Every structure is written in C-alpha cells, then in structure tokens.
Amino acid sequence: MKVTFLGSGGSSVSAKRACPSIVVDEEIVFDLGPGSLKNLRNSGLNPDNLSTVFISHCHTDHISDLVPFLWAIQIDGRKNPLWVYGPPGFKLTVQRLLECTCTPTDFFKFPLTVSELGFGQRMENLQTCGTVHSVPTLAFRIESHGKSFCYSADTTYSPSVVELARNADLLVHEATFLEDQLNIAQLTKHSTARMAGQVGKQAHAKRLTLFHIPPPNENRESDFHDEAISEYGSEVQLGTDLATIEF
C-alpha cells in the first residue's frame, strides 16, 4: 500500500501543514481539509485517478476543500465517475455547501454520487466505526493486497478504534494535544499523543503515525514523539505534508 499525506495538520492551516487529507494507493482520499487541494496539485498525483472520497466528519478542517476539489476536477475536464461518502447527515451538508458556494446544479458533467455510511458499516474492502468526538465521526480501515491501513479521524481514546485498528499494518491516529493539555483534549474530544500510543499498543498496530498536529503545537514535535512512544513501545512517526509511506 502507498499512503500519501496531503495534509497532516489539524484545526487550522499553518505554513508547514495543511489540514487533514490522506491518499491511499493514488485512488482513495480520506478527508479534504483546507490546503489539501494545493498540496494535491504539488504532489504529482493525478486527480483523475482518484475514484473515491471518504469524509470522516463535517468540521471545516476536514471538509472545506471538498467543493474546491470538485470544481477543480470539473475544470480539468474529468469524465470518470466519483463517489463521495460521509457520515450520517452528510448528503444534506454537501447540498448546503454547493448551494452556499453558488455551484450550479448542472455544473458537474462527470457522474457524481454522494452517499452516507453508517457507523460500523462495511463496503467491499472498507470497514468503519464511530469515534468519540464532538460531532458524528467515522474512522476507517481499508485492506488491499494483504495489507491494512487504519485512519482514526478525530477522536479521544476509543475502544472502537482499537478494535478497528487490530493488527493494522499502519495506524494513522490523531494526536492534537499533549498530556499537559489533557483538559482541553477532553473538552474537545481529541486525543493526546499518549492516547494515540495507547491505541496503537492495544491494537497491536505494526506502525503508528501521529496526525492532526495543530499550529500551536508544531514546535513540540519531540514531545509528541516521546509521549506516544512511552505507551506504544516502538518507533513512532509524525505525519508531514507530502510525505509518503509504502508498506
């Protein structure tokens, strides 16, 4: 499998990181946060090869480049179908986004299908679960060629995510905060780096990458690394924009 980070930050864009977006095997996109479309243009990936978009939840840092992405591929002359999935209520959200951006109803000439996924739903080689976040949020697991990738999306510690990530070859888990920020993590239902390490260890994930690093914490990368390792027990990576992991 090949995993490319179009955005590895969280909450807002920084000079270093766009907001969440991950491409798997140059075909599937998980989330399209602000800044990810520009990084897609710079990544060398062909947008026409992207067949499916999965949006974990409707917070702006995970969805706000969705409509610009749709406009971009239409302007590029896309002919191939595109499937876009999100959590319960997602279809209405997309409808409102298209309306408030004055997108004509007949603007997209390629076949576009927008659908919702239930928590725990399976679809071919994809499995989901609900996370513990402030709005309905999906985590995802995808399997291909005997390998498995799991993306926690936004969540505080979640036993459901532990089960979803069981024996995954790569777990990408959000780590928005550190232990000295535990109160705000609990308030906003985000994870600390230590929680991410705990999930990785309990799930027996083979590799762990931290994700969703917000701008105020970018100068504390070594703390994220050390706190996650203290629980996970093995090497931990921090996601960076345009980095690729192959396994």
Contacts in CASP RR format, 6 or more apart in sequence:
PFRMAT RR
TARGET T0000
AUTHOR 0000-0000-0000
METHOD contacts of the structure
MODEL  1
MKVTFLGSGGSSVSAKRACPSIVVDEEIVFDLGPGSLKNLRNSGLNPDNL
STVFISHCHTDHISDLVPFLWAIQIDGRKNPLWVYGPPGFKLTVQRLLEC
TCTPTDFFKFPLTVSELGFGQRMENLQTCGTVHSVPTLAFRIESHGKSFC
YSADTTYSPSVVELARNADLLVHEATFLEDQLNIAQLTKHSTARMAGQVG
KQAHAKRLTLFHIPPPNENRESDFHDEAISEYGSEVQLGTDLATIEF
1 24 0 8 1.000
1 25 0 8 1.000
1 144 0 8 1.000
1 145 0 8 1.000
1 147 0 8 1.000
1 149 0 8 1.000
1 169 0 8 1.000
1 170 0 8 1.000
1 246 0 8 1.000
1 247 0 8 1.000
2 24 0 8 1.000
2 25 0 8 1.000
2 26 0 8 1.000
2 244 0 8 1.000
2 245 0 8 1.000
2 246 0 8 1.000
3 22 0 8 1.000
3 23 0 8 1.000
3 24 0 8 1.000
3 149 0 8 1.000
3 170 0 8 1.000
3 172 0 8 1.000
3 244 0 8 1.000
3 245 0 8 1.000
3 246 0 8 1.000
4 22 0 8 1.000
4 23 0 8 1.000
4 24 0 8 1.000
4 26 0 8 1.000
4 43 0 8 1.000
4 45 0 8 1.000
4 242 0 8 1.000
4 243 0 8 1.000
4 244 0 8 1.000
5 21 0 8 1.000
5 22 0 8 1.000
5 211 0 8 1.000
5 239 0 8 1.000
5 240 0 8 1.000
5 241 0 8 1.000
5 242 0 8 1.000
5 243 0 8 1.000
5 244 0 8 1.000
6 18 0 8 1.000
6 21 0 8 1.000
6 22 0 8 1.000
6 23 0 8 1.000
6 29 0 8 1.000
6 35 0 8 1.000
6 36 0 8 1.000
6 39 0 8 1.000
6 40 0 8 1.000
6 43 0 8 1.000
6 241 0 8 1.000
6 242 0 8 1.000
7 17 0 8 1.000
7 18 0 8 1.000
7 19 0 8 1.000
7 20 0 8 1.000
7 21 0 8 1.000
7 22 0 8 1.000
7 33 0 8 1.000
7 35 0 8 1.000
7 36 0 8 1.000
7 39 0 8 1.000
7 241 0 8 1.000
8 17 0 8 1.000
8 18 0 8 1.000
8 20 0 8 1.000
8 211 0 8 1.000
8 212 0 8 1.000
8 213 0 8 1.000
8 238 0 8 1.000
8 239 0 8 1.000
8 240 0 8 1.000
8 241 0 8 1.000
8 243 0 8 1.000
9 17 0 8 1.000
9 18 0 8 1.000
9 19 0 8 1.000
9 20 0 8 1.000
9 211 0 8 1.000
9 212 0 8 1.000
9 213 0 8 1.000
9 214 0 8 1.000
9 215 0 8 1.000
9 241 0 8 1.000
10 17 0 8 1.000
10 19 0 8 1.000
10 20 0 8 1.000
10 61 0 8 1.000
10 176 0 8 1.000
10 212 0 8 1.000
10 213 0 8 1.000
10 214 0 8 1.000
11 19 0 8 1.000
11 61 0 8 1.000
11 176 0 8 1.000
11 212 0 8 1.000
11 214 0 8 1.000
11 215 0 8 1.000
12 19 0 8 1.000
12 34 0 8 1.000
12 61 0 8 1.000
12 214 0 8 1.000
12 215 0 8 1.000
13 19 0 8 1.000
13 34 0 8 1.000
13 35 0 8 1.000
13 215 0 8 1.000
14 215 0 8 1.000
14 218 0 8 1.000
16 218 0 8 1.000
16 240 0 8 1.000
16 241 0 8 1.000
17 213 0 8 1.000
17 215 0 8 1.000
17 218 0 8 1.000
17 240 0 8 1.000
17 241 0 8 1.000
18 33 0 8 1.000
18 34 0 8 1.000
18 35 0 8 1.000
18 36 0 8 1.000
18 38 0 8 1.000
18 39 0 8 1.000
18 241 0 8 1.000
19 31 0 8 1.000
19 33 0 8 1.000
19 34 0 8 1.000
19 35 0 8 1.000
19 36 0 8 1.000
19 61 0 8 1.000
19 62 0 8 1.000
19 64 0 8 1.000
19 65 0 8 1.000
20 30 0 8 1.000
20 31 0 8 1.000
20 33 0 8 1.000
20 36 0 8 1.000
20 56 0 8 1.000
20 61 0 8 1.000
20 62 0 8 1.000
20 153 0 8 1.000
20 211 0 8 1.000
20 212 0 8 1.000
21 29 0 8 1.000
21 30 0 8 1.000
21 31 0 8 1.000
21 32 0 8 1.000
21 33 0 8 1.000
21 35 0 8 1.000
21 36 0 8 1.000
21 39 0 8 1.000
21 40 0 8 1.000
21 65 0 8 1.000
22 29 0 8 1.000
22 30 0 8 1.000
22 31 0 8 1.000
22 151 0 8 1.000
22 172 0 8 1.000
23 29 0 8 1.000
23 30 0 8 1.000
23 40 0 8 1.000
23 43 0 8 1.000
23 45 0 8 1.000
23 50 0 8 1.000
24 30 0 8 1.000
24 142 0 8 1.000
24 144 0 8 1.000
24 149 0 8 1.000
25 144 0 8 1.000
26 45 0 8 1.000
26 46 0 8 1.000
26 49 0 8 1.000
26 50 0 8 1.000
27 49 0 8 1.000
27 50 0 8 1.000
27 51 0 8 1.000
27 52 0 8 1.000
28 50 0 8 1.000
28 51 0 8 1.000
28 52 0 8 1.000
28 53 0 8 1.000
28 54 0 8 1.000
28 142 0 8 1.000
29 50 0 8 1.000
29 52 0 8 1.000
29 53 0 8 1.000
29 54 0 8 1.000
30 54 0 8 1.000
30 56 0 8 1.000
30 140 0 8 1.000
30 151 0 8 1.000
30 153 0 8 1.000
31 54 0 8 1.000
31 55 0 8 1.000
31 56 0 8 1.000
31 62 0 8 1.000
31 63 0 8 1.000
31 153 0 8 1.000
32 53 0 8 1.000
32 55 0 8 1.000
32 62 0 8 1.000
32 63 0 8 1.000
32 64 0 8 1.000
32 65 0 8 1.000
32 66 0 8 1.000
32 69 0 8 1.000
33 60 0 8 1.000
33 61 0 8 1.000
33 62 0 8 1.000
33 63 0 8 1.000
33 64 0 8 1.000
33 65 0 8 1.000
33 66 0 8 1.000
34 60 0 8 1.000
34 61 0 8 1.000
34 64 0 8 1.000
34 65 0 8 1.000
35 65 0 8 1.000
36 65 0 8 1.000
36 69 0 8 1.000
37 65 0 8 1.000
37 68 0 8 1.000
37 69 0 8 1.000
37 72 0 8 1.000
39 241 0 8 1.000
39 242 0 8 1.000
40 47 0 8 1.000
40 69 0 8 1.000
42 242 0 8 1.000
43 242 0 8 1.000
47 69 0 8 1.000
47 72 0 8 1.000
47 73 0 8 1.000
47 76 0 8 1.000
47 78 0 8 1.000
48 73 0 8 1.000
48 76 0 8 1.000
48 78 0 8 1.000
48 80 0 8 1.000
50 73 0 8 1.000
50 82 0 8 1.000
51 80 0 8 1.000
51 81 0 8 1.000
51 82 0 8 1.000
51 83 0 8 1.000
52 82 0 8 1.000
52 83 0 8 1.000
52 84 0 8 1.000
52 85 0 8 1.000
53 66 0 8 1.000
53 69 0 8 1.000
53 82 0 8 1.000
53 83 0 8 1.000
53 84 0 8 1.000
53 85 0 8 1.000
54 85 0 8 1.000
54 86 0 8 1.000
54 117 0 8 1.000
54 126 0 8 1.000
54 138 0 8 1.000
54 140 0 8 1.000
55 62 0 8 1.000
55 63 0 8 1.000
55 66 0 8 1.000
55 84 0 8 1.000
55 85 0 8 1.000
55 86 0 8 1.000
55 87 0 8 1.000
55 90 0 8 1.000
56 62 0 8 1.000
56 86 0 8 1.000
56 87 0 8 1.000
56 131 0 8 1.000
56 137 0 8 1.000
56 138 0 8 1.000
56 139 0 8 1.000
56 140 0 8 1.000
56 151 0 8 1.000
56 153 0 8 1.000
56 154 0 8 1.000
57 63 0 8 1.000
57 87 0 8 1.000
57 133 0 8 1.000
57 135 0 8 1.000
57 136 0 8 1.000
57 137 0 8 1.000
57 138 0 8 1.000
57 153 0 8 1.000
57 154 0 8 1.000
58 87 0 8 1.000
58 90 0 8 1.000
58 93 0 8 1.000
58 135 0 8 1.000
59 135 0 8 1.000
59 154 0 8 1.000
62 153 0 8 1.000
62 154 0 8 1.000
63 93 0 8 1.000
63 97 0 8 1.000
66 84 0 8 1.000
66 94 0 8 1.000
66 97 0 8 1.000
67 97 0 8 1.000
67 98 0 8 1.000
67 101 0 8 1.000
67 103 0 8 1.000
70 82 0 8 1.000
70 103 0 8 1.000
70 108 0 8 1.000
70 112 0 8 1.000
71 103 0 8 1.000
71 107 0 8 1.000
73 82 0 8 1.000
73 110 0 8 1.000
74 107 0 8 1.000
74 108 0 8 1.000
74 109 0 8 1.000
74 110 0 8 1.000
77 109 0 8 1.000
77 110 0 8 1.000
78 109 0 8 1.000
78 110 0 8 1.000
79 109 0 8 1.000
79 110 0 8 1.000
80 110 0 8 1.000
81 110 0 8 1.000
81 111 0 8 1.000
81 112 0 8 1.000
81 113 0 8 1.000
82 110 0 8 1.000
82 111 0 8 1.000
82 112 0 8 1.000
82 113 0 8 1.000
83 113 0 8 1.000
83 115 0 8 1.000
84 94 0 8 1.000
84 112 0 8 1.000
84 113 0 8 1.000
84 114 0 8 1.000
84 115 0 8 1.000
85 114 0 8 1.000
85 115 0 8 1.000
85 116 0 8 1.000
85 117 0 8 1.000
86 115 0 8 1.000
86 116 0 8 1.000
86 117 0 8 1.000
86 138 0 8 1.000
87 116 0 8 1.000
87 117 0 8 1.000
87 118 0 8 1.000
87 119 0 8 1.000
87 136 0 8 1.000
87 137 0 8 1.000
87 138 0 8 1.000
88 116 0 8 1.000
88 118 0 8 1.000
88 119 0 8 1.000
88 136 0 8 1.000
89 116 0 8 1.000
89 136 0 8 1.000
90 114 0 8 1.000
90 115 0 8 1.000
90 116 0 8 1.000
91 114 0 8 1.000
91 115 0 8 1.000
91 116 0 8 1.000
94 114 0 8 1.000
117 123 0 8 1.000
117 128 0 8 1.000
117 138 0 8 1.000
118 128 0 8 1.000
118 138 0 8 1.000
119 128 0 8 1.000
119 129 0 8 1.000
119 130 0 8 1.000
119 136 0 8 1.000
119 138 0 8 1.000
120 127 0 8 1.000
120 128 0 8 1.000
120 129 0 8 1.000
120 130 0 8 1.000
121 127 0 8 1.000
121 128 0 8 1.000
122 128 0 8 1.000
125 142 0 8 1.000
125 143 0 8 1.000
125 144 0 8 1.000
126 140 0 8 1.000
126 141 0 8 1.000
126 142 0 8 1.000
127 140 0 8 1.000
127 141 0 8 1.000
127 142 0 8 1.000
127 164 0 8 1.000
128 138 0 8 1.000
128 139 0 8 1.000
128 140 0 8 1.000
128 141 0 8 1.000
128 164 0 8 1.000
129 138 0 8 1.000
129 139 0 8 1.000
129 158 0 8 1.000
129 160 0 8 1.000
129 161 0 8 1.000
129 163 0 8 1.000
129 164 0 8 1.000
130 136 0 8 1.000
130 137 0 8 1.000
130 138 0 8 1.000
130 139 0 8 1.000
130 158 0 8 1.000
130 160 0 8 1.000
130 161 0 8 1.000
131 137 0 8 1.000
131 138 0 8 1.000
131 139 0 8 1.000
131 152 0 8 1.000
131 153 0 8 1.000
131 154 0 8 1.000
131 155 0 8 1.000
131 158 0 8 1.000
131 160 0 8 1.000
131 161 0 8 1.000
132 155 0 8 1.000
132 156 0 8 1.000
132 157 0 8 1.000
132 158 0 8 1.000
132 160 0 8 1.000
132 189 0 8 1.000
133 153 0 8 1.000
133 154 0 8 1.000
133 155 0 8 1.000
133 156 0 8 1.000
133 189 0 8 1.000
133 190 0 8 1.000
134 188 0 8 1.000
134 189 0 8 1.000
137 153 0 8 1.000
137 154 0 8 1.000
137 155 0 8 1.000
138 153 0 8 1.000
139 150 0 8 1.000
139 151 0 8 1.000
139 152 0 8 1.000
139 153 0 8 1.000
139 155 0 8 1.000
139 158 0 8 1.000
139 160 0 8 1.000
139 161 0 8 1.000
139 164 0 8 1.000
140 150 0 8 1.000
140 151 0 8 1.000
140 153 0 8 1.000
140 164 0 8 1.000
141 148 0 8 1.000
141 149 0 8 1.000
141 150 0 8 1.000
141 151 0 8 1.000
141 164 0 8 1.000
141 165 0 8 1.000
141 168 0 8 1.000
142 148 0 8 1.000
142 149 0 8 1.000
142 150 0 8 1.000
143 149 0 8 1.000
147 169 0 8 1.000
147 247 0 8 1.000
148 167 0 8 1.000
148 168 0 8 1.000
148 169 0 8 1.000
148 170 0 8 1.000
149 168 0 8 1.000
149 169 0 8 1.000
149 170 0 8 1.000
149 172 0 8 1.000
150 161 0 8 1.000
150 164 0 8 1.000
150 165 0 8 1.000
150 168 0 8 1.000
150 170 0 8 1.000
150 171 0 8 1.000
150 172 0 8 1.000
150 203 0 8 1.000
150 205 0 8 1.000
151 172 0 8 1.000
152 158 0 8 1.000
152 161 0 8 1.000
152 165 0 8 1.000
152 171 0 8 1.000
152 172 0 8 1.000
152 173 0 8 1.000
152 174 0 8 1.000
152 191 0 8 1.000
152 196 0 8 1.000
152 199 0 8 1.000
152 211 0 8 1.000
153 174 0 8 1.000
154 174 0 8 1.000
154 176 0 8 1.000
154 189 0 8 1.000
154 190 0 8 1.000
154 212 0 8 1.000
155 161 0 8 1.000
155 174 0 8 1.000
155 189 0 8 1.000
155 190 0 8 1.000
155 191 0 8 1.000
156 185 0 8 1.000
156 186 0 8 1.000
156 189 0 8 1.000
156 190 0 8 1.000
156 191 0 8 1.000
156 195 0 8 1.000
157 191 0 8 1.000
157 195 0 8 1.000
157 198 0 8 1.000
157 199 0 8 1.000
158 199 0 8 1.000
161 173 0 8 1.000
161 199 0 8 1.000
161 203 0 8 1.000
162 199 0 8 1.000
162 200 0 8 1.000
162 202 0 8 1.000
162 203 0 8 1.000
163 203 0 8 1.000
164 203 0 8 1.000
165 171 0 8 1.000
165 173 0 8 1.000
165 199 0 8 1.000
165 200 0 8 1.000
165 203 0 8 1.000
165 205 0 8 1.000
166 203 0 8 1.000
166 204 0 8 1.000
167 203 0 8 1.000
167 204 0 8 1.000
167 205 0 8 1.000
167 206 0 8 1.000
168 203 0 8 1.000
168 205 0 8 1.000
168 206 0 8 1.000
169 205 0 8 1.000
169 206 0 8 1.000
169 207 0 8 1.000
169 247 0 8 1.000
170 205 0 8 1.000
170 206 0 8 1.000
170 207 0 8 1.000
170 208 0 8 1.000
170 209 0 8 1.000
170 245 0 8 1.000
170 247 0 8 1.000
171 199 0 8 1.000
171 200 0 8 1.000
171 203 0 8 1.000
171 205 0 8 1.000
171 207 0 8 1.000
171 208 0 8 1.000
171 209 0 8 1.000
172 209 0 8 1.000
172 211 0 8 1.000
172 239 0 8 1.000
173 191 0 8 1.000
173 196 0 8 1.000
173 197 0 8 1.000
173 199 0 8 1.000
173 200 0 8 1.000
173 208 0 8 1.000
173 209 0 8 1.000
173 210 0 8 1.000
173 211 0 8 1.000
174 190 0 8 1.000
174 191 0 8 1.000
174 196 0 8 1.000
174 210 0 8 1.000
174 211 0 8 1.000
174 212 0 8 1.000
175 191 0 8 1.000
175 192 0 8 1.000
175 193 0 8 1.000
175 195 0 8 1.000
175 196 0 8 1.000
175 210 0 8 1.000
175 211 0 8 1.000
175 212 0 8 1.000
175 213 0 8 1.000
175 224 0 8 1.000
175 228 0 8 1.000
176 185 0 8 1.000
176 188 0 8 1.000
176 190 0 8 1.000
176 191 0 8 1.000
176 192 0 8 1.000
176 212 0 8 1.000
176 213 0 8 1.000
176 214 0 8 1.000
176 217 0 8 1.000
177 184 0 8 1.000
177 185 0 8 1.000
177 190 0 8 1.000
177 191 0 8 1.000
177 192 0 8 1.000
177 193 0 8 1.000
177 217 0 8 1.000
178 192 0 8 1.000
178 193 0 8 1.000
178 194 0 8 1.000
178 217 0 8 1.000
178 220 0 8 1.000
178 223 0 8 1.000
178 224 0 8 1.000
178 227 0 8 1.000
179 192 0 8 1.000
179 193 0 8 1.000
179 194 0 8 1.000
179 227 0 8 1.000
181 192 0 8 1.000
181 217 0 8 1.000
182 192 0 8 1.000
184 190 0 8 1.000
185 191 0 8 1.000
185 192 0 8 1.000
185 195 0 8 1.000
190 212 0 8 1.000
191 199 0 8 1.000
192 227 0 8 1.000
193 210 0 8 1.000
193 223 0 8 1.000
193 224 0 8 1.000
193 225 0 8 1.000
193 227 0 8 1.000
193 228 0 8 1.000
194 227 0 8 1.000
194 228 0 8 1.000
194 230 0 8 1.000
194 231 0 8 1.000
195 231 0 8 1.000
196 208 0 8 1.000
196 210 0 8 1.000
196 228 0 8 1.000
196 231 0 8 1.000
196 232 0 8 1.000
197 208 0 8 1.000
197 228 0 8 1.000
197 229 0 8 1.000
197 230 0 8 1.000
197 231 0 8 1.000
197 232 0 8 1.000
197 233 0 8 1.000
197 236 0 8 1.000
198 231 0 8 1.000
198 232 0 8 1.000
199 205 0 8 1.000
200 208 0 8 1.000
200 231 0 8 1.000
200 232 0 8 1.000
201 231 0 8 1.000
201 232 0 8 1.000
201 233 0 8 1.000
207 237 0 8 1.000
207 245 0 8 1.000
207 247 0 8 1.000
208 228 0 8 1.000
208 232 0 8 1.000
208 234 0 8 1.000
208 236 0 8 1.000
208 237 0 8 1.000
209 236 0 8 1.000
209 237 0 8 1.000
209 238 0 8 1.000
209 239 0 8 1.000
209 245 0 8 1.000
210 224 0 8 1.000
210 225 0 8 1.000
210 228 0 8 1.000
210 236 0 8 1.000
210 237 0 8 1.000
210 238 0 8 1.000
210 239 0 8 1.000
211 239 0 8 1.000
213 221 0 8 1.000
213 224 0 8 1.000
213 238 0 8 1.000
213 239 0 8 1.000
217 224 0 8 1.000
221 238 0 8 1.000
224 238 0 8 1.000
225 236 0 8 1.000
225 238 0 8 1.000
228 236 0 8 1.000
229 235 0 8 1.000
229 236 0 8 1.000
237 245 0 8 1.000
END
